[in-house]
Amino acid sequence: MASLIVRPRARVFHGHDWVHDNEVLKVTGQPKDGDVIGLKDQRDRFLGSAIYNSRSKIPARRFSRQRQDLDADFFLRRLRMASEYRDRLGLDPSARREVWSESDGLPGLILDRYGDCVVLQTLTLAMDLRKDIIADAVREVLAPRCLLERNDGPVRKAEGLELHTGILRGEAPGAFEVALGGVRFGIELPGGQKTGLYLDQAGNYALVAAHAKGRRVLDCFSNQGGFALACALAGATEVTALDISADACAAINANAKRNGVTLKVEEANVFDWLKAAVGRGDRYDLVILDPPSFTRDRARLNDALRGYKEIHLRAASLLEPGGLLATFCCSHHVSDPIFLDTILDAMIDAKRTARLRARYSQRADHPVVLGLPESAYLKGFLLEMAPGR
């Protein structure tokens, strides 16, 4: 087995499973991109088995602390372990993430299940080269009617991979319906955001909606309407959903009809809409901010923080005293302290005092691994605008 010698003080010695290009001391054995290699320290002590890609800024990703190859038996074991873990948590198998990359010991592999269909993403070269082996393992462990490939995310370019989608096993299912977080959604595969729906927020729909009864609700960056629909079902007096995408707005309207609720849906740039709403003097009792990631690159972090500050400033200006702001960030580059500091800056400019009522995170089918902060990417907070302050 070829080996990669890791520099002293690299993150892998502190529990992380990635080796960045500036942490490589040398590579022995001339491995090919996509091969399995051994990780070693300077004293030739074995640190584990990893996938290798010299073209990536993360040339090695550890998947086992033992000597292990990526063969059929390995994928069968890991898929069974991942699915059984979610079964133990009581997560509905009709709509859940079955495999979450490094969190399940399969770096770069994502599997989402919707009904009897599974959507696959391979975001690392090693996993992409083994799609057929993975597809066979998925068929044996999960027994889906169809297995679709959704590999059109720009993150693949960092691994030197092309973007494409297609059917790996079975036939395209067409349109069907799934229940998620107490809300019924229409879904059509391949299509939609990410692998179909945003499964990571599913547990938060009901948590936020528990505060919606009798309130006027504004759901920004609504996508397919998860929070808006949950709030309407929970008894909100009125719900407005905003999204810049015409397709998303059409999906929200269709989902509202499917759930038997009435929403006001507007196709709009949220930044512009919020600015205009403040100028009109609009008021709400609950505002929800769930934007897409404003940055996938640490170099653009400051630009992203300016965007987060602006939407929080506008949202705070729309809230009545005692009003609630449920806000989320899905970028792992924005830590909890940085996000809270940005919100605080917005509250200062808005001349509002905010109380922290609750914290939110990603659903348990997106497990967080200690030592791998990138696995804890979704953070959220429920804030109350203190009256008389």
C-alpha positions, -999 to +999 in steps of 0.1 A: +000+000+000+013+034-009+017+059+020+014+095+028+036+109+055+019+135+076+037+166+089+039+170+127+010+190+143-013+182+114-050+181+123-052+144+119-033+141+152-061+160+169-090+139+157-096+153+122-098+128+093-086+152+066-050+159+055-047+192+037-020+197+010+001+219+033+002+190+059+018+165+035+055+157+042+059+132+014+041+105-006+057+070-012+047+043-036+033+064-065-004+060-058-029+069-084-056+095-078-086+076-063-065+049-047-065+038-011-033+048+008-019+044+043-014+074+065+018+075+086+036+098+109+073+107+106+082+076+127+064+053+103+035+047+127+003+038+109-025+063+114-052+047+092-064+041+056-074+070+034-086+079+000-061+098-022-064+126-048-033+147-056-055+173-074-075+182-043-066+207-016-075+178+007-053+150-009-061+124+018-093+117+037-091+089+063-120+064+064-106+038+088-080+036+115-073+000+103-058-013+071-088-014+049-097-015+012-128-001-005-142-034-016-178-047-018-178-061+018-166-028+032-195-008+015-220-034+027-209-031+063-208+006+063-242+010+047-258-014+071-242+004+101-255+037+088-290+026+082-292+007+115-280+038+133-309+058+119-334+030+127-323+032+163-329+069+163-365+063+151-361+083+120-387+076+093-371+057+065-394+072+039-375+105+040-341+106+055-303+108+049-290+073+049-253+081+045-236+114+055-201+113+042-173+113+068-199+111+096-206+076+084-170+067+075-176+071+038-159+104+028-177+121-001-206+097-003-242+110+004-273+088+001-308+103+006-339+081+006-373+093-005-399+066-004-386+037-023-360+058-042-325+066-032-305+096-045-267+093-046-239+119-046-202+111-049-182+142-040-148+126-039-129+109-067-125+076-049-162+072-043-170+083-078-147+056-093-166+030-072-202+040-080-210+005-094-198-012-062-217+013-041-249+009-063-248-029-057-244-024-020-273+001-019-295-024-038-287-051-013-290-030+019-318-005+011-336-024-018-348+008-036-370+007-066-347+033-082-312+047-076-305+081-091-272+100-093-273+137-085-238+148-091-243+184-103-229+202-073-199+226-079-180+210-050-171+182-073-149+205-093-125+207-064-119+169-069-115+173-107-149+157-113-174+165-140-210+175-132-238+152-143-270+134-132-287+102-143-302+069-133-279+042-120-305+015-113-342+012-121-364+039-137-372+075-129-401+075-105-418+107-117-437+129-092-447+115-058-452+127-022-433+124+011-440+136+046-413+155+063-414+172+097-452+169+098-456+185+063-465+168+030-442+177+001-444+169-036-411+156-050-399+148-085-367+130-091-343+139-104-349+175-096-354+199-067-327+213-044-297+192-035-309+156-037-346+166-036-354+183-003-335+199+025-336+170+049-313+186+075-340+212+085-368+186+089-367+185+126-367+222+129-400+228+111-421+217+141-398+234+166-402+268+150-439+263+141-446+257+178-443+295+182-465+303+152-501+300+165-519+333+163-489+351+148-482+369+115-453+349+100-427+359+073-407+330+059-376+343+039-357+321+015-386+297+017-375+272-009-403+246-010-421+262+019-411+239+048-412+265+076-441+285+061-463+253+057-455+241+092-464+275+107-497+276+087-506+241+099-497+252+135-523+280+134-505+312+122-530+339+114-512+347+081-480+334+065-459+351+037-433+330+019-405+346-001-382+330-027-363+344-057-370+312-077-402+310-098-399+272-096-397+273-058-427+296-056-447+272-077-436+243-055-447+263-024-481+269-038-485+233-048-474+222-014-498+246+003-527+231-017-514+196-008-515+205+029-548+224+028-534+257+039-534+292+025-501+312+021-491+344+005-462+335-018-441+361-034-413+357-060-387+382-049-351+390-040-353+388-002-327+416+004-347+440-018-381+428-004-370+433+032-357+468+025-390+478+009-410+462+037-392+482+063-399+513+043-436+504+041-437+500+079-447+463+077-449+444+109-446+406+118-447+385+149-424+358+137-397+361+110-378+331+097-344+335+079-331+303+063-308+315+034-286+293+013-249+294+022-236+329+015-201+315+012-184+281+004-150+298+006-133+312+037-118+340+015-153+354+010-163+352+046-164+389+052-188+394+022-210+367+036-211+383+071-222+416+055-251+398+039-261+381+071-259+414+090-281+431+064-310+406+065-309+405+103-310+443+105-341+443+082-358+414+099-354+430+134-369+462+121-400+443+110-407+426+143-431+439+170-418+441+206-419+405+218-416+393+182-395+362+174-367+358+149-358+322+139-325+324+120-303+298+104-268+295+088-257+265+068-221+275+062-194+256+082-171+286+076-194+307+099-190+294+134-217+298+161-198+327+178-192+345+145-228+341+136-240+354+169-216+383+168-230+393+134-265+391+147-256+412+176-241+439+153-274+439+134-294+443+166-272+472+177-278+490+144-315+482+146-316+495+182-331+463+194-323+440+223-326+403+216-330+375+240-318+340+231-347+316+234-335+284+217-308+268+196-313+246+166-291+222+147-292+197+118-314+166+121-298+135+136-295+118+102-267+143+096-246+132+126-219+155+140-185+140+146-162+153+173-129+165+157-146+172+124-161+207+127-172+206+090-198+180+100-216+205+123-225+230+096-261+240+104-268+263+133-299+282+142-312+304+170-346+316+182-344+352+193-371+374+211-372+411+206-373+424+242-402+447+247-396+482+260-358+481+252 
